[in-house]
Amino acid sequence: MQADEDPWEQHAAWWQEGFTEGADAEYEEQILPLAADLLSGYDRVLDIGAGEGQVSRLASTGGSSCVVGIDPSLAQAAKACERAGGPAYARAEASELPFGDAAFDAVVACLVFEHVQDVDAAIAEVSRVLRPGGRFAFFLNHPLLQTPGSGWIDDQILDPPEQYWRIGPYLVESLESEEVEKGVFLPFVHRPLGRYVNALAENGMFIRRMHEPAPPEGFLARAAEYREASTIPRLLVLVCDRSDTR
């Protein structure tokens, strides 16, 4: 595939303008504070799917002395280098990390693995480059939210009317092209949560904590139609430790 055919190359500016540098309330009020907390105290940090580098910069300004961000998109990596802020950047795929074993104290992947097709290879690579006892901060669009065909239903036929969240074929792993904004189509891979948990365990990474925060107020203020569904988590964060043995 040529770079200009890659949807992530085509729509890099859409991402940069809509989700970075304070433009997105979910990042500002929820994702970035969680990432800062989870990466605090870790010196060598790898940011997988770094995009234009906002999580990498956060780790660097938070005290990590060696921060590397990788992304397969040339447009994202170029913007990350332009915005600088301390980290180093490279183009690479999550399934083929160009680093030695146990090279990092912490790895973060923020809303990335939903777009990675070879999930087993990517998780194996995370485990390989993490030192024993290292942390993997694993941010996902919640699989219940991301399941194709899911959505908030306002059923006015029932008496009394009911509102509920409909879940699509949750157990079916599938690759979808989603229109996230008019004319912007991006690939998403839906997987049930157990698919990720088992892949982590098979590669010596075990969950210490799990976060399912409610959508932040800033997001709800800008997406009033979602307020009725605010009890449905949009974000899932798995905090994993790399075991001493695999």
Summary of the structure (lengths in Angstrom):
residues: 246
radius of gyration: 18.2
end to end distance: 35.4
largest distance: 61.9
contacts: 777
relative contact order: 0.15
helix: 36%
strand: 30%
